[in-house]
Each structure stands twice: as C-alpha cells, then as structure tokens.
Amino acid sequence: MPYETTWSERGVHWRYYGDVTAAETRRADAEFYGDPRADQAIYQLIDLREVTRLDFPPHDQELTAAIDGAASISTPAVRVAFIVPDGRFDAALKIYLDLINRTTWSAQTFIDPEAAQDWCRRKGEDPFTEMRRRLSLGGRNG
C-alpha cells in the first residue's frame, strides 16, 4: 500500500507516496470509517508531497465526496487538509474539494505542512466555530 496511517487524539494523518490510485484512497477511507476513533475525529490530514502520480478521476472524486458527505451527518465538523508539493494535483482534487465544501466538512490544499496542521487542529478556535459559521451562510463557503 502506498500510504501510512497515523492516528492522533482528534484525527488521522495519511502520508501517501509513489503512484496512488483511487482504490487505494478508498481503502484508507474504509480503514478510517471502520475505526471507532473516526467518530471523534475533527480532521483528516492527507500528505501528498511524496506522490509521483495521483490517479483520482472525476467519478472517483464524486464517489469519495459522497461517502464523506454522508459521514458529515454524524461527524459534522471534520476538516480535510491536503498537503501538496505544488499545483500538479489541482485537477485531481478539484471536484472532491468543490463537493465536500458543500457539506458541513471543509477541505483545502496547503503547500506548508505546518499551516495545514494548524488549520486541522483549529489552533485558537473551538471545533464547531466553522460549522456554525457555514450553517449561518446556508451551507455555503465564505
């Protein structure tokens, strides 16, 4: 498997490397959802800096967003941060980002790993601040 999983008290950190397929990302998601710690998670930190190829076509982005969107009902305040080396994975993440940001979850890409970690861990804010803000906007980002 081209990824490693590390759990913290409030989230999961995946480090992917080499050639990554959508099937492998679904396997990691299935492990996440099968773990009782997922019920208390407030973030998923996904490090793609060592990925040489990301095969995540539109259909798979839509499927993953649908699964995560369904999970947003029971775990509404999750943030998904992708750490990327540059813009090379923008197209492979665009649909997922657009769809998941229509739910109570939030997702962003970051080049700086520390900024991604701070955002995931909500440095300086409580976990539900963003969810309350987004609900007041009718589920839109802003």
C-alpha positions as CSV (number, residue, x, y, z in Angstrom):
1,M,0.0,0.0,0.0
2,P,1.4,3.4,-0.9
3,Y,0.3,5.1,2.3
4,E,0.9,5.1,6.0
5,T,-1.7,6.0,8.6
6,T,-1.1,7.7,11.9
7,W,-3.8,8.5,14.4
8,S,-3.8,11.3,16.9
9,E,-6.3,12.1,19.6
10,R,-8.7,14.0,17.2
11,G,-7.8,12.9,13.7
12,V,-5.9,10.9,11.2
13,H,-2.8,11.7,9.2
14,W,-2.2,9.8,5.9
15,R,1.2,10.0,4.2
16,Y,0.9,8.8,0.6
17,Y,3.9,8.1,-1.7
18,G,4.6,6.8,-5.2
19,D,1.8,6.1,-7.6
20,V,-1.6,6.4,-5.8
21,T,-4.9,5.1,-7.2
22,A,-8.4,6.0,-6.2
23,A,-8.8,2.4,-5.0
24,E,-6.0,2.9,-2.5
25,T,-7.6,6.1,-1.2
26,R,-10.9,4.3,-0.8
27,R,-9.0,1.5,1.2
28,A,-7.6,4.2,3.5
29,D,-11.1,5.7,3.9
30,A,-12.6,2.3,4.7
31,E,-10.0,1.8,7.4
32,F,-10.8,5.3,8.8
33,Y,-14.6,4.7,8.9
34,G,-14.1,1.2,10.4
35,D,-12.1,2.6,13.3
36,P,-14.1,3.9,16.4
37,R,-11.7,6.9,16.6
38,A,-13.4,8.2,13.4
39,D,-16.5,9.1,15.4
40,Q,-14.5,11.7,17.4
41,A,-12.3,12.9,14.5
42,I,-12.2,16.6,13.6
43,Y,-9.6,16.3,10.8
44,Q,-8.0,14.2,8.1
45,L,-4.5,15.4,7.2
46,I,-3.5,14.0,3.8
47,D,0.1,14.4,2.8
48,L,0.7,14.1,-0.9
49,R,4.2,15.5,-1.1
50,E,5.8,12.2,-2.0
51,V,3.2,11.2,-4.6
52,T,4.6,10.8,-8.1
53,R,1.2,10.2,-9.7
54,L,-2.3,10.6,-8.4
55,D,-5.0,8.7,-10.3
56,F,-8.2,10.2,-8.9
57,P,-10.6,10.7,-11.9
58,P,-13.8,12.7,-11.6
59,H,-16.1,9.7,-10.9
60,D,-13.9,8.7,-8.0
61,Q,-13.7,12.2,-6.7
62,E,-17.5,12.3,-6.7
63,L,-17.8,8.9,-5.1
64,T,-15.4,9.8,-2.3
65,A,-17.2,13.2,-1.7
66,A,-20.5,11.3,-1.5
67,I,-19.1,8.9,1.1
68,D,-17.5,11.7,3.1
69,G,-20.6,13.8,2.7
70,A,-22.8,11.0,4.2
71,A,-20.3,10.8,7.1
72,S,-20.7,14.5,7.6
73,I,-24.1,13.9,9.1
74,S,-22.7,12.0,12.1
75,T,-19.3,13.8,12.3
76,P,-20.1,17.3,11.1
77,A,-17.0,19.3,11.9
78,V,-14.3,17.5,10.0
79,R,-11.6,19.4,8.1
80,V,-9.7,17.7,5.3
81,A,-6.3,19.2,4.5
82,F,-4.3,18.1,1.5
83,I,-0.6,18.9,1.8
84,V,0.6,19.2,-1.8
85,P,4.1,19.9,-3.3
86,D,2.6,22.4,-5.8
87,G,-0.4,22.7,-8.1
88,R,0.1,19.4,-10.0
89,F,-2.8,17.7,-8.2
90,D,-5.3,20.6,-8.6
91,A,-7.4,18.8,-11.2
92,A,-7.3,15.5,-9.4
93,L,-8.7,17.2,-6.3
94,K,-11.0,19.9,-7.7
95,I,-14.3,18.0,-7.9
96,Y,-13.8,16.5,-4.4
97,L,-13.0,19.9,-2.9
98,D,-16.0,21.6,-4.6
99,L,-18.4,18.9,-3.4
100,I,-17.2,18.3,0.1
101,N,-17.2,22.0,0.8
102,R,-21.0,22.0,0.2
103,T,-21.4,19.8,3.3
104,T,-20.5,20.6,6.9
105,W,-17.0,19.4,6.2
106,S,-14.3,21.7,4.9
107,A,-11.4,20.9,2.7
108,Q,-8.4,22.8,1.4
109,T,-5.0,22.3,-0.1
110,F,-1.8,23.6,1.5
111,I,1.8,23.7,0.5
112,D,3.0,24.4,4.0
113,P,2.6,21.4,6.3
114,E,2.5,23.5,9.4
115,A,-0.3,25.7,8.1
116,A,-2.2,22.5,7.2
117,Q,-1.7,21.1,10.7
118,D,-2.7,24.4,12.4
119,W,-5.9,24.6,10.3
120,C,-6.8,21.0,11.0
121,R,-6.2,21.3,14.7
122,R,-8.1,24.6,14.8
123,K,-5.4,26.4,16.5
124,G,-7.1,29.1,18.5
125,E,-10.7,28.1,17.9
126,D,-13.2,25.5,19.1
127,P,-14.1,22.7,16.7
128,F,-17.6,23.9,15.9
129,T,-16.9,27.6,15.1
130,E,-16.6,27.0,11.4
131,M,-19.6,24.7,11.2
132,R,-21.8,27.3,12.9
133,R,-20.5,30.0,10.5
134,R,-21.1,27.8,7.5
135,L,-24.6,26.9,8.6
136,S,-25.4,30.5,9.1
137,L,-24.4,31.0,5.4
138,G,-26.8,28.3,4.3
139,G,-24.0,25.7,3.9
140,R,-22.0,27.9,1.5
141,N,-18.3,28.6,2.0
142,G,-17.4,32.2,2.8
